[in-house]
Amino acid sequence: MVQRKKSLLIGINYVGTKNELKGCHADIDNIAEFLSYRGYSNSHRDRVMLSDNPAVEHSSPYYPTGHNMLAAMDWLVSEPGCTLFLHYSGHGAQIRDTDGVHNGTGIDDTIVPIDFEANGQISSTLLHEHLVTRMASNCTLFVLMDCCHSGSALELPYVYRSDSDGQISLMDNLKKGAQLVGEAQELFAGGFKYDKMGEARELLAGATDFFRGLKHFREQEVEEEGLQENAFVGEYGSENKMVTMLSGCKDDQTSADANIGGQSTGATTWAFLQIMKQNPDLPTYAATLQMTRKLLDESNYTQIPQLSSGLDIDLDTLPLVL
């Protein structure tokens, strides 16, 4: 039986602000085209795209506020037996860790919604909860994270990095030595507030049909499972979910908003798509990481991509699950 394929693509240029980027809208358009070739449907039932393109109304559930982004992530992982793809292109930053669940450094990686100045950022703790802990059974999820400070963005247990010679090593997923970057600390202060199920119910009540369907699903799940506030804390590192992520850089690095061939694009998104075009049969996870590092190095980008996984997979033999 062929698994249903669902995708969530988020591209934020922060149009008209001091933090404006150039290539994030083009990134998700290019990824959408690639996914169509890989058998992903572009129907609203199977693909959700959030962006701050001027054509998207600010009141729309497809505008990339923090609430909408988290609700769309819940939609992505809500059904069992699916092949899932998530792409994020936008700002990434770091905030001080307030719960101390996953690391001893006091720092969380974040992604930055369009409304971050009013409501803060989405921390790696929240991303792990919404994308890993809540992922339905018998699903696989591949995440392409094209943003700064993204090495531990999902707080996955296994983190790998390739050196310039192609040698892959297992990194310390506790992010030892990561430091708050001054610019990020100045521009992006505070953590996103999202009251788990209560906040989701409030948000989803006024959204589109697929979000309304998710509202019913989530409420039913809460009633049946009796989720507690500390459930996520106890499950971290033991979920055994097939979640893999290719991130554009280490926790303490920035990712380039590039211009390649006259087109604005994220450097990691560009490199990933180049590799996929050159390897239509899908390379292994190890080869993908090695080729991404090599291509970025050859193009004079200093950022070091990382691969992370929720399972201890055989990087050398397992091809990408897309």
Secondary structure, DSSP 8 states (H G I E B T S, - for coil): ---EEEEEEEE---TTSTT--SSHHHHHHHHHHHHHHTT---STTTEEEEE--TTS-TTSTTS--HHHHHHHHHHHTSSSSEEEEEEEES-EEEEE-SS--S-SSSEEEEE--TTHHHH-BEEHHHHHIIIIIT--TT-EEEEEEESSS-TTTT--SEEEEE-TTS-EEEE-TT-TT----HHHHHHS-SB----HHHHHHHHHTTS-HHHHHHHHHHHHHHHHH---TTHHHHHTT----EEEEEESS-TT----EEEETTEEEEHHHHHHHHHHHH-TT--BHHHHHHHHHHHHHHTT-----EEEESS---TTT-B---
